[in-house]
């Protein structure tokens, strides 16, 4: 007979109360035996019994396994475990290799990794230039760069941090350098003549380099600025949002930007400090941190997470279990946010709440993202938020430091409370983008119900947004005044005329073409926003009555949304949609996470076969598909229609597809590393491989001309390969073109691009090449001329920093999707600037648009949560012809009267 549990005794400590509650949880679950719990939890009976024993705190994984085996909610237990773990956490040992919230100092130089190239770049600038300006966003590591990078790298240097009294701080830093003087004497000397600093350095320390940190604190101290700028060699570190102030003060020199750490740099910053003292970091921890923080200004959060993981290390190993117990970036961010918020007074708390909410972007599908704005608030509060590492201040604006901040419980509560206002605000931002894109066409201003809702946002709006609402209000007032004037004339000229109330405006029997067209367009927009039918019919009335660029834009979009191609039945909400190059096939994710093939007709989709369980399509051509299973292994399939899908073979281990030629004849990828952005490289063997798929069951490896390019692209027929290699030191990317056959040889002159190239896209006929540069997401479109250098024909710039998905049509048109913005430009070979044909906000969903030559339209991912493709036609005449031929253009009499009253019907066909 099994012996009973050891009594806990008085539960007078947090640990004993925790153990007691675990036992009571087991009792509530029917008191299953520990052997039964072990079967459910996949832990031994002894481990589960010890978890509720009260002698030591069980691991988080064991606690959650116990809770789940008792069929309880793990969320509150996770929170409670972390609170208890914080009480029992070991103090940070003196030899911890990470500084946590503090900056690296000169004493930490041997643990300072990931910025070697940047240090070298600044040192070279110091040798060649009198003034070097190092600019970086808040939290980018400027102080660490100066103290742990440059100070040890330079033969003679001193760090100066101005603070509230810049000149005194300068004198204090130099007092130990110049003999026979004091800080007070130096300060008075520099105050009388700032040039004395230059003379002293020339006489006593001619090689001295001044490293001035946080120079933005001293931009108003003219004597300090005059003193340091006359020195032979100076490095000024400035926060990016103060760069223009530096220029205004005449501080111009060689500028070097502190960019966010790349995946490789961040990997070194994580692993090397630990390795230096004989510790190790588990690969899974590296993978999580690099995936979460690479190419983002989140270094302080990474350092804090590493410190918390170090407290929970196993021996000399930073384990995944310890990382998860610490809560990772999410817990660190939440702790930082709550600690900061608790220090604020009531007024500052309200102001901070407004700042956080203004930095939230609520998408149409209800998902919350970080936004970048310039909140109208006290600059001191923003400085405090930046110091707490909750927001990042950049030259472009302010944004939350990391997505982890969004999971701070307090902020999550605010978002739920303000969800309606956030949604209204996001619609306003979208409307402003449309207004700007239409060259501020008055027709694109707000009116009616949307204007009233925008006015209710009040203090939630920035100055620019308030200006847009004010302009919209002014235009609405003019429309109302004009309407009253018309009615007054009618009363004077036609005695006895029945005048309807203003609130029943639709019953007025006389409207100008512009008024009627505007009203019809407004009806169409409202119906589209509500996803109700007949939006295209109203848009056609508006376009026929008063044709304009805005009316044509609404007609195109209403037609596309009316003809939207849904994937009904099996797909889950927000499912991935991958469309084949000609737009005749698509792969869509079912609710269980497995992709299914679909046939696409002009206006409908028909389901086909599923791939193997949990296989997701990563690349789809007109004849081949590449899928990835749950274990990360990739597989090759033959696709001869949605209902004719055949498994061919698995691709090499650790192979990650970079591109599959549209005709399915060639495939190129990388082996030896996960190539997805932000994931770590497990070894140094990473290289690219190229295969011929003429016999798809036995792919033939072809020579790869470049060992490890950053970006690659295959032409339509797979006979040409473009490779991009990034030269970090020079800041340029070289794109080379290779003809693929029995051998590989150069097929065209190389193309050198400034900056990092993130994507390359061929047109189907090979005449055009699109090159996307990051992080600005600028797309350069080049015309390719045989035997000559490519000619730049268009530069498609944007304020959006999300990646660009580029597609070429067959008649010199190029489509670009960035986030939820879709645009089409007309290209010219004569040198004439490109013409924007389409700019639609709210659709695209970061999915590449696909041109269908057989229908002369673009398939664009809808902005709604459900998977849907919009067939976007640019030719308005063809839209009207199709609507009239199918008798889908005419409003019924009741619809007309309901919307336009007694206004004479317009013949739209």
GINOR-V681102 format. One record per helix or strand. SS is the DSSP state (~ for helix, > for strand). FROM is the first residue (numbers start at 1). LEN is the number of residues. Records with the same first field share a line. If there is no record, write none. Layout:
BEGIN
SS: FROM-LEN ; FROM-LEN
END
This chain:
BEGIN
~: 14-15 ; 34-8 ; 45-7 ; 60-10 ; 74-15 ; 106-6 ; 116-13 ; 142-12 ; 166-10 ; 183-10 ; 195-10 ; 215-4 ; 222-8 ; 240-9 ; 263-14 ; 283-11 ; 299-13 ; 320-7 ; 328-15 ; 346-13 ; 379-9 ; 403-5 ; 409-9 ; 419-19 ; 442-3 ; 448-8 ; 458-3 ; 463-31 ; 502-6 ; 513-17 ; 535-11 ; 549-14 ; 696-3 ; 876-10 ; 893-8
>: 131-6 ; 157-5 ; 209-5 ; 234-6 ; 254-5 ; 280-2 ; 314-1 ; 317-2 ; 360-3 ; 368-3 ; 372-2 ; 391-3 ; 398-3 ; 565-2 ; 571-1 ; 577-3 ; 585-6 ; 595-6 ; 605-6 ; 616-5 ; 624-5 ; 634-6 ; 645-6 ; 655-6 ; 666-6 ; 687-6 ; 700-3 ; 711-4 ; 720-8 ; 732-9 ; 744-11 ; 756-7 ; 768-7 ; 778-6 ; 791-6 ; 804-5 ; 813-6 ; 821-6 ; 835-7 ; 850-3 ; 857-5 ; 868-5
END
